[in-house]
Amino acid sequence: MASSSSSCCGTKKQKLNFQEKKGNNYVHQNGHGGMTNGHTNGESLMESIASPDMCFFCFEVLYCELNNIEGPADPQFTNEALLTVSVSILQGFEEARGYLDWILGVHGIRIEFQNERGCKRTATYLPQVATEQGWDQTQTIDSLLRKGGFRAQITPDIRRAIKLTRYRSQEVHMTYNEYREILERQSHYGKVQC
C-alpha cells in the first residue's frame, strides 16, 4: 500500500523512521507521527504523505471484506484524495531451469543462493522492476545478488549456482476516492462487486 503508484524495487525489510519535530531538530519517538519511507526529496520529514493510519485503514478494509462484515469507520488521515492502494497478487510459481529461464517484464523472480560465507540467502523482484530500471536479465540477477547480501565478485559460476523461481504478478490499483464511490454505490444498491 503506497501513496503513489510507484513500484517497489523489492526492499526486504524497510526501516521506518519515527520522528517528531522539536524546534529545528527531528527526534526519534515511539509512535505513529512523522513516519516516512526514508525518501523525502528535500522536503521536511513531517510533510510526508504516508502515515501508519493509512496502513491500518487498508488492513481494516481487507479484514472486513474477507470476513464479510461492515467496513471500518472513515479514516482519520487528512489526505484521502492522494491515497492510492496497490495490491499485487503473486501466482504461478515455477522453478526455472537456469538463471536466464524467465522473461523480462513478464516474470518476477526469486533467487536462492549461498553468499561468500556459505550462508543461504534469498532476494526477489516483482516483474516490472527490471524493465522499469532498464536492466537486462544478467543485470537483474546481479542486482538481486547484491540486494540479497552477496558482496564478492559475481562470476558466471556464481550466477549458474543460483536456484531461481519465476512467478507472475497481477496488480490492482484503487484511489481512496474510487473506494468511497464504491461504498456509496453499495449503500444505495446493496453489496456491489468491485
PyRosetta script that sets phi, psi and omega in degrees:
from pyrosetta import init, pose_from_sequence

init()
pose = pose_from_sequence("MASSSSSCCGTKKQKLNFQEKKGNNYVHQNGHGGMTNGHTNGESLMESIASPDMCFFCFEVLYCELNNIEGPADPQFTNEALLTVSVSILQGFEEARGYLDWILGVHGIRIEFQNERGCKRTATYLPQVATEQGWDQTQTIDSLLRKGGFRAQITPDIRRAIKLTRYRSQEVHMTYNEYREILERQSHYGKVQC")
pose.set_psi(1, 129.0)
pose.set_omega(1, -172.2)
pose.set_phi(2, -142.7)
pose.set_psi(2, 165.6)
pose.set_omega(2, 178.9)
pose.set_phi(3, -89.9)
pose.set_psi(3, 1.4)
pose.set_omega(3, 174.8)
pose.set_phi(4, -146.9)
pose.set_psi(4, 176.5)
pose.set_omega(4, -178.3)
pose.set_phi(5, -92.7)
pose.set_psi(5, 16.8)
pose.set_omega(5, -178.3)
pose.set_phi(6, -70.2)
pose.set_psi(6, 151.5)
pose.set_omega(6, -178.1)
pose.set_phi(7, -89.6)
pose.set_psi(7, 152.7)
pose.set_omega(7, 177.7)
pose.set_phi(8, -84.4)
pose.set_psi(8, 133.4)
pose.set_omega(8, 174.6)
pose.set_phi(9, -84.0)
pose.set_psi(9, 16.1)
pose.set_omega(9, 170.6)
pose.set_phi(10, 85.0)
pose.set_psi(10, 37.9)
pose.set_omega(10, 176.6)
pose.set_phi(11, -63.2)
pose.set_psi(11, 127.4)
pose.set_omega(11, -179.1)
pose.set_phi(12, -63.3)
pose.set_psi(12, -60.5)
pose.set_omega(12, 180.0)
pose.set_phi(13, -131.4)
pose.set_psi(13, 114.8)
pose.set_omega(13, -177.8)
pose.set_phi(14, -86.2)
pose.set_psi(14, 128.1)
pose.set_omega(14, 178.0)
pose.set_phi(15, -80.4)
pose.set_psi(15, 124.8)
pose.set_omega(15, -179.4)
pose.set_phi(16, -96.8)
pose.set_psi(16, 139.3)
pose.set_omega(16, 179.3)
pose.set_phi(17, -105.7)
pose.set_psi(17, 117.9)
pose.set_omega(17, 175.6)
pose.set_phi(18, -102.6)
pose.set_psi(18, 116.0)
pose.set_omega(18, -174.2)
pose.set_phi(19, -138.7)
pose.set_psi(19, 151.7)
pose.set_omega(19, 177.3)
pose.set_phi(20, -130.5)
pose.set_psi(20, 140.6)
pose.set_omega(20, -179.3)
pose.set_phi(21, -85.6)
pose.set_psi(21, 125.7)
pose.set_omega(21, 174.6)
pose.set_phi(22, -126.4)
pose.set_psi(22, 107.7)
pose.set_omega(22, -175.0)
pose.set_phi(23, 67.2)
pose.set_psi(23, -127.4)
pose.set_omega(23, 177.4)
pose.set_phi(24, -98.0)
pose.set_psi(24, 7.1)
pose.set_omega(24, -177.1)
pose.set_phi(25, -115.8)
pose.set_psi(25, 153.3)
pose.set_omega(25, 174.0)
pose.set_phi(26, -104.3)
pose.set_psi(26, 135.9)
pose.set_omega(26, 178.5)
pose.set_phi(27, -124.0)
pose.set_psi(27, 146.5)
pose.set_omega(27, 179.3)
pose.set_phi(28, -70.5)
pose.set_psi(28, 144.8)
pose.set_omega(28, 177.5)
pose.set_phi(29, -141.8)
pose.set_psi(29, 162.2)
pose.set_omega(29, 174.8)
pose.set_phi(30, -100.7)
pose.set_psi(30, 92.0)
pose.set_omega(30, -177.9)
pose.set_phi(31, -178.3)
pose.set_psi(31, -165.9)
pose.set_omega(31, -174.5)
pose.set_phi(32, -102.0)
pose.set_psi(32, -15.6)
pose.set_omega(32, -174.8)
pose.set_phi(33, -66.5)
pose.set_psi(33, 139.9)
pose.set_omega(33, 171.7)
pose.set_phi(34, 70.6)
pose.set_psi(34, 22.4)
pose.set_omega(34, -180.0)
pose.set_phi(35, -68.4)
pose.set_psi(35, 135.7)
pose.set_omega(35, 176.6)
pose.set_phi(36, -129.7)
pose.set_psi(36, 169.3)
pose.set_omega(36, 176.2)
pose.set_phi(37, -100.0)
pose.set_psi(37, 16.7)
pose.set_omega(37, 178.3)
pose.set_phi(38, 89.3)
pose.set_psi(38, -4.8)
pose.set_omega(38, 180.0)
pose.set_phi(39, -116.6)
pose.set_psi(39, 118.8)
pose.set_omega(39, -178.4)
pose.set_phi(40, -117.8)
pose.set_psi(40, -13.4)
pose.set_omega(40, -179.3)
pose.set_phi(41, 49.2)
pose.set_psi(41, 39.2)
pose.set_omega(41, 177.3)
pose.set_phi(42, 81.7)
pose.set_psi(42, -4.3)
pose.set_omega(42, 179.7)
pose.set_phi(43, -83.4)
pose.set_psi(43, 161.7)
pose.set_omega(43, 174.0)
pose.set_phi(44, -60.7)
pose.set_psi(44, 140.3)
pose.set_omega(44, 178.9)
pose.set_phi(45, -60.4)
pose.set_psi(45, -30.8)
pose.set_omega(45, -179.0)
pose.set_phi(46, -74.9)
pose.set_psi(46, -10.9)
pose.set_omega(46, 179.6)
pose.set_phi(47, -93.4)
pose.set_psi(47, 11.7)
pose.set_omega(47, 179.2)
pose.set_phi(48, -61.3)
pose.set_psi(48, 141.1)
pose.set_omega(48, 179.6)
pose.set_phi(49, -75.3)
pose.set_psi(49, -38.8)
pose.set_omega(49, -175.3)
pose.set_phi(50, -72.9)
pose.set_psi(50, 146.3)
pose.set_omega(50, 174.6)
pose.set_phi(51, -146.2)
pose.set_psi(51, 153.1)
pose.set_omega(51, 177.6)
pose.set_phi(52, -58.7)
pose.set_psi(52, -30.8)
pose.set_omega(52, 178.7)
pose.set_phi(53, -57.9)
pose.set_psi(53, -32.8)
pose.set_omega(53, 177.8)
pose.set_phi(54, -64.8)
pose.set_psi(54, -43.3)
pose.set_omega(54, 178.5)
pose.set_phi(55, -64.5)
pose.set_psi(55, -46.0)
pose.set_omega(55, 179.2)
pose.set_phi(56, -58.5)
pose.set_psi(56, -43.3)
pose.set_omega(56, -179.3)
pose.set_phi(57, -63.0)
pose.set_psi(57, -43.2)
pose.set_omega(57, 179.5)
pose.set_phi(58, -61.9)
pose.set_psi(58, -42.2)
pose.set_omega(58, 177.9)
pose.set_phi(59, -65.7)
pose.set_psi(59, -37.1)
pose.set_omega(59, 177.9)
pose.set_phi(60, -63.8)
pose.set_psi(60, -41.9)
pose.set_omega(60, 178.4)
pose.set_phi(61, -61.5)
pose.set_psi(61, -47.3)
pose.set_omega(61, 179.5)
pose.set_phi(62, -61.5)
pose.set_psi(62, -44.9)
pose.set_omega(62, -179.5)
pose.set_phi(63, -59.7)
pose.set_psi(63, -46.0)
pose.set_omega(63, -179.7)
pose.set_phi(64, -63.5)
pose.set_psi(64, -42.2)
pose.set_omega(64, -179.6)
pose.set_phi(65, -66.1)
pose.set_psi(65, -44.7)
pose.set_omega(65, -178.9)
pose.set_phi(66, -66.8)
pose.set_psi(66, -28.4)
pose.set_omega(66, -179.2)
pose.set_phi(67, -102.2)
pose.set_psi(67, 8.8)
pose.set_omega(67, 176.2)
pose.set_phi(68, 52.1)
pose.set_psi(68, 46.5)
pose.set_omega(68, 176.7)
pose.set_phi(69, -120.6)
pose.set_psi(69, 165.3)
pose.set_omega(69, -177.8)
pose.set_phi(70, -59.4)
pose.set_psi(70, 143.2)
pose.set_omega(70, -176.6)
pose.set_phi(71, -63.4)
pose.set_psi(71, 167.4)
pose.set_omega(71, -178.9)
pose.set_phi(72, -71.8)
pose.set_psi(72, 166.9)
pose.set_omega(72, 175.6)
pose.set_phi(73, -65.1)
pose.set_psi(73, 165.4)
pose.set_omega(73, 178.0)
pose.set_phi(74, -56.2)
pose.set_psi(74, 144.3)
pose.set_omega(74, -179.1)
pose.set_phi(75, -68.4)
pose.set_psi(75, 158.8)
pose.set_omega(75, -178.4)
pose.set_phi(76, -94.5)
pose.set_psi(76, -10.2)
pose.set_omega(76, -179.8)
pose.set_phi(77, -77.0)
pose.set_psi(77, 158.0)
pose.set_omega(77, -169.2)
pose.set_phi(78, -100.5)
pose.set_psi(78, -12.1)
pose.set_omega(78, -176.0)
pose.set_phi(79, -106.9)
pose.set_psi(79, 51.0)
pose.set_omega(79, -176.7)
pose.set_phi(80, -57.4)
pose.set_psi(80, -38.4)
pose.set_omega(80, -175.3)
pose.set_phi(81, -64.8)
pose.set_psi(81, -22.7)
pose.set_omega(81, -177.9)
pose.set_phi(82, -87.8)
pose.set_psi(82, -15.3)
pose.set_omega(82, -173.6)
pose.set_phi(83, -74.5)
pose.set_psi(83, 128.1)
pose.set_omega(83, 171.8)
pose.set_phi(84, -125.9)
pose.set_psi(84, 126.6)
pose.set_omega(84, 178.3)
pose.set_phi(85, -98.9)
pose.set_psi(85, 131.0)
pose.set_omega(85, 176.9)
pose.set_phi(86, -118.6)
pose.set_psi(86, 129.4)
pose.set_omega(86, 178.3)
pose.set_phi(87, -120.7)
pose.set_psi(87, 128.6)
pose.set_omega(87, 176.1)
pose.set_phi(88, -113.5)
pose.set_psi(88, 123.6)
pose.set_omega(88, 175.5)
pose.set_phi(89, -101.6)
pose.set_psi(89, 118.3)
pose.set_omega(89, -179.7)
pose.set_phi(90, -92.6)
pose.set_psi(90, 133.2)
pose.set_omega(90, -175.4)
pose.set_phi(91, -151.8)
pose.set_psi(91, 169.6)
pose.set_omega(91, 175.2)
pose.set_phi(92, 66.7)
pose.set_psi(92, 41.5)
pose.set_omega(92, -179.0)
pose.set_phi(93, -67.7)
pose.set_psi(93, 129.7)
pose.set_omega(93, 179.2)
pose.set_phi(94, -139.9)
pose.set_psi(94, 137.7)
pose.set_omega(94, 174.1)
pose.set_phi(95, -74.8)
pose.set_psi(95, 128.5)
pose.set_omega(95, -178.6)
pose.set_phi(96, -82.0)
pose.set_psi(96, 161.1)
pose.set_omega(96, 179.2)
pose.set_phi(97, -87.6)
pose.set_psi(97, -1.5)
pose.set_omega(97, 179.8)
pose.set_phi(98, 176.5)
pose.set_psi(98, 174.0)
pose.set_omega(98, -174.5)
pose.set_phi(99, -72.0)
pose.set_psi(99, -10.5)
pose.set_omega(99, 177.5)
pose.set_phi(100, -108.0)
pose.set_psi(100, 8.7)
pose.set_omega(100, -177.0)
pose.set_phi(101, -87.3)
pose.set_psi(101, 62.9)
pose.set_omega(101, 177.0)
pose.set_phi(102, -161.9)
pose.set_psi(102, 163.2)
pose.set_omega(102, -175.2)
pose.set_phi(103, -115.1)
pose.set_psi(103, 127.6)
pose.set_omega(103, 177.0)
pose.set_phi(104, -56.5)
pose.set_psi(104, 134.4)
pose.set_omega(104, 177.4)
pose.set_phi(105, 78.8)
pose.set_psi(105, -9.6)
pose.set_omega(105, 179.4)
pose.set_phi(106, -108.6)
pose.set_psi(106, -48.2)
pose.set_omega(106, -176.5)
pose.set_phi(107, -103.6)
pose.set_psi(107, 139.7)
pose.set_omega(107, 162.1)
pose.set_phi(108, -85.9)
pose.set_psi(108, 157.1)
pose.set_omega(108, -179.5)
pose.set_phi(109, -133.5)
pose.set_psi(109, 145.3)
pose.set_omega(109, 173.5)
pose.set_phi(110, -125.0)
pose.set_psi(110, 127.8)
pose.set_omega(110, 178.9)
pose.set_phi(111, -113.0)
pose.set_psi(111, 148.8)
pose.set_omega(111, 173.3)
pose.set_phi(112, -122.6)
pose.set_psi(112, 134.8)
pose.set_omega(112, -177.6)
pose.set_phi(113, -157.0)
pose.set_psi(113, 170.5)
pose.set_omega(113, 173.8)
pose.set_phi(114, -107.3)
pose.set_psi(114, 131.1)
pose.set_omega(114, 179.3)
pose.set_phi(115, -76.3)
pose.set_psi(115, -178.2)
pose.set_omega(115, -175.8)
pose.set_phi(116, -63.3)
pose.set_psi(116, -15.9)
pose.set_omega(116, 177.2)
pose.set_phi(117, -95.6)
pose.set_psi(117, -0.3)
pose.set_omega(117, 179.3)
pose.set_phi(118, 87.3)
pose.set_psi(118, 9.2)
pose.set_omega(118, 179.4)
pose.set_phi(119, -87.5)
pose.set_psi(119, 138.9)
pose.set_omega(119, 178.0)
pose.set_phi(120, -72.6)
pose.set_psi(120, 131.3)
pose.set_omega(120, 179.6)
pose.set_phi(121, -133.6)
pose.set_psi(121, 158.9)
pose.set_omega(121, 177.5)
pose.set_phi(122, -137.7)
pose.set_psi(122, 160.3)
pose.set_omega(122, 174.3)
pose.set_phi(123, -161.4)
pose.set_psi(123, 154.0)
pose.set_omega(123, -178.8)
pose.set_phi(124, -144.2)
pose.set_psi(124, 152.5)
pose.set_omega(124, 171.0)
pose.set_phi(125, -131.0)
pose.set_psi(125, 140.5)
pose.set_omega(125, 172.5)
pose.set_phi(126, -69.6)
pose.set_psi(126, 161.5)
pose.set_omega(126, -174.6)
pose.set_phi(127, -55.3)
pose.set_psi(127, -35.1)
pose.set_omega(127, -174.3)
pose.set_phi(128, -81.5)
pose.set_psi(128, -13.6)
pose.set_omega(128, -172.7)
pose.set_phi(129, -61.5)
pose.set_psi(129, -49.9)
pose.set_omega(129, -176.2)
pose.set_phi(130, -61.1)
pose.set_psi(130, -44.4)
pose.set_omega(130, -178.4)
pose.set_phi(131, -70.4)
pose.set_psi(131, -37.6)
pose.set_omega(131, 177.3)
pose.set_phi(132, -63.1)
pose.set_psi(132, -33.5)
pose.set_omega(132, 179.9)
pose.set_phi(133, -85.0)
pose.set_psi(133, -11.2)
pose.set_omega(133, -179.3)
pose.set_phi(134, 77.8)
pose.set_psi(134, 25.0)
pose.set_omega(134, -177.3)
pose.set_phi(135, -90.6)
pose.set_psi(135, 150.4)
pose.set_omega(135, 167.3)
pose.set_phi(136, -88.6)
pose.set_psi(136, -176.2)
pose.set_omega(136, -176.4)
pose.set_phi(137, -63.4)
pose.set_psi(137, -43.8)
pose.set_omega(137, -178.0)
pose.set_phi(138, -66.4)
pose.set_psi(138, -41.8)
pose.set_omega(138, 177.2)
pose.set_phi(139, -61.9)
pose.set_psi(139, -37.7)
pose.set_omega(139, 178.8)
pose.set_phi(140, -65.4)
pose.set_psi(140, -45.0)
pose.set_omega(140, 178.3)
pose.set_phi(141, -61.2)
pose.set_psi(141, -45.4)
pose.set_omega(141, -179.8)
pose.set_phi(142, -62.5)
pose.set_psi(142, -40.9)
pose.set_omega(142, 177.6)
pose.set_phi(143, -63.8)
pose.set_psi(143, -40.8)
pose.set_omega(143, 178.2)
pose.set_phi(144, -64.6)
pose.set_psi(144, -39.9)
pose.set_omega(144, 176.7)
pose.set_phi(145, -59.6)
pose.set_psi(145, -45.2)
pose.set_omega(145, 178.9)
pose.set_phi(146, -65.0)
pose.set_psi(146, -42.8)
pose.set_omega(146, 178.3)
pose.set_phi(147, -58.9)
pose.set_psi(147, -38.5)
pose.set_omega(147, 179.8)
pose.set_phi(148, -77.6)
pose.set_psi(148, -3.6)
pose.set_omega(148, 174.9)
pose.set_phi(149, 102.8)
pose.set_psi(149, 10.9)
pose.set_omega(149, 177.0)
pose.set_phi(150, -77.3)
pose.set_psi(150, 121.1)
pose.set_omega(150, -174.0)
pose.set_phi(151, -111.0)
pose.set_psi(151, -12.4)
pose.set_omega(151, -178.7)
pose.set_phi(152, -79.0)
pose.set_psi(152, 178.0)
pose.set_omega(152, 177.6)
pose.set_phi(153, -65.7)
pose.set_psi(153, 136.3)
pose.set_omega(153, 179.0)
pose.set_phi(154, -92.5)
pose.set_psi(154, 120.3)
pose.set_omega(154, -178.0)
pose.set_phi(155, -116.7)
pose.set_psi(155, 166.5)
pose.set_omega(155, 174.9)
pose.set_phi(156, -57.0)
pose.set_psi(156, -36.0)
pose.set_omega(156, 178.1)
pose.set_phi(157, -64.7)
pose.set_psi(157, -38.6)
pose.set_omega(157, 177.3)
pose.set_phi(158, -62.6)
pose.set_psi(158, -44.5)
pose.set_omega(158, -179.7)
pose.set_phi(159, -63.3)
pose.set_psi(159, -43.0)
pose.set_omega(159, -178.8)
pose.set_phi(160, -65.8)
pose.set_psi(160, -25.2)
pose.set_omega(160, -178.8)
pose.set_phi(161, -79.8)
pose.set_psi(161, -8.5)
pose.set_omega(161, -178.7)
pose.set_phi(162, -69.0)
pose.set_psi(162, 139.8)
pose.set_omega(162, 168.4)
pose.set_phi(163, -97.3)
pose.set_psi(163, 116.7)
pose.set_omega(163, -175.1)
pose.set_phi(164, -111.5)
pose.set_psi(164, 132.4)
pose.set_omega(164, 172.3)
pose.set_phi(165, -115.0)
pose.set_psi(165, 128.8)
pose.set_omega(165, 178.4)
pose.set_phi(166, -105.6)
pose.set_psi(166, 154.8)
pose.set_omega(166, 179.5)
pose.set_phi(167, -155.3)
pose.set_psi(167, 169.9)
pose.set_omega(167, 176.8)
pose.set_phi(168, -115.2)
pose.set_psi(168, 161.2)
pose.set_omega(168, -178.3)
pose.set_phi(169, -133.5)
pose.set_psi(169, 134.8)
pose.set_omega(169, 174.2)
pose.set_phi(170, -111.5)
pose.set_psi(170, 125.7)
pose.set_omega(170, -176.2)
pose.set_phi(171, -112.1)
pose.set_psi(171, 143.1)
pose.set_omega(171, 174.0)
pose.set_phi(172, -131.4)
pose.set_psi(172, 135.0)
pose.set_omega(172, 178.9)
pose.set_phi(173, -122.4)
pose.set_psi(173, 140.3)
pose.set_omega(173, 176.4)
pose.set_phi(174, -147.2)
pose.set_psi(174, 133.6)
pose.set_omega(174, 175.5)
pose.set_phi(175, -83.2)
pose.set_psi(175, 163.4)
pose.set_omega(175, 178.1)
pose.set_phi(176, -62.1)
pose.set_psi(176, -39.7)
pose.set_omega(176, 179.7)
pose.set_phi(177, -63.3)
pose.set_psi(177, -39.0)
pose.set_omega(177, 176.3)
pose.set_phi(178, -63.3)
pose.set_psi(178, -40.9)
pose.set_omega(178, 177.3)
pose.set_phi(179, -60.3)
pose.set_psi(179, -45.2)
pose.set_omega(179, 180.0)
pose.set_phi(180, -63.5)
pose.set_psi(180, -37.6)
pose.set_omega(180, 177.9)
pose.set_phi(181, -62.6)
pose.set_psi(181, -40.7)
pose.set_omega(181, 177.9)
pose.set_phi(182, -64.6)
pose.set_psi(182, -43.5)
pose.set_omega(182, 177.2)
pose.set_phi(183, -59.4)
pose.set_psi(183, -41.0)
pose.set_omega(183, 179.7)
pose.set_phi(184, -62.7)
pose.set_psi(184, -45.2)
pose.set_omega(184, 177.6)
pose.set_phi(185, -62.2)
pose.set_psi(185, -39.9)
pose.set_omega(185, 179.5)
pose.set_phi(186, -63.0)
pose.set_psi(186, -39.4)
pose.set_omega(186, -178.3)
pose.set_phi(187, -68.0)
pose.set_psi(187, -27.4)
pose.set_omega(187, 179.9)
pose.set_phi(188, -88.8)
pose.set_psi(188, -32.9)
pose.set_omega(188, -172.3)
pose.set_phi(189, -122.5)
pose.set_psi(189, 14.0)
pose.set_omega(189, -175.0)
pose.set_phi(190, 83.5)
pose.set_psi(190, -171.7)
pose.set_omega(190, -175.6)
pose.set_phi(191, -66.3)
pose.set_psi(191, 124.9)
pose.set_omega(191, -179.1)
pose.set_phi(192, -111.4)
pose.set_psi(192, 137.2)
pose.set_omega(192, 177.1)
pose.set_phi(193, -73.3)
pose.set_psi(193, 138.9)
pose.set_omega(193, 179.0)
pose.set_phi(194, -71.6)
pose.dump_pdb("model.pdb")
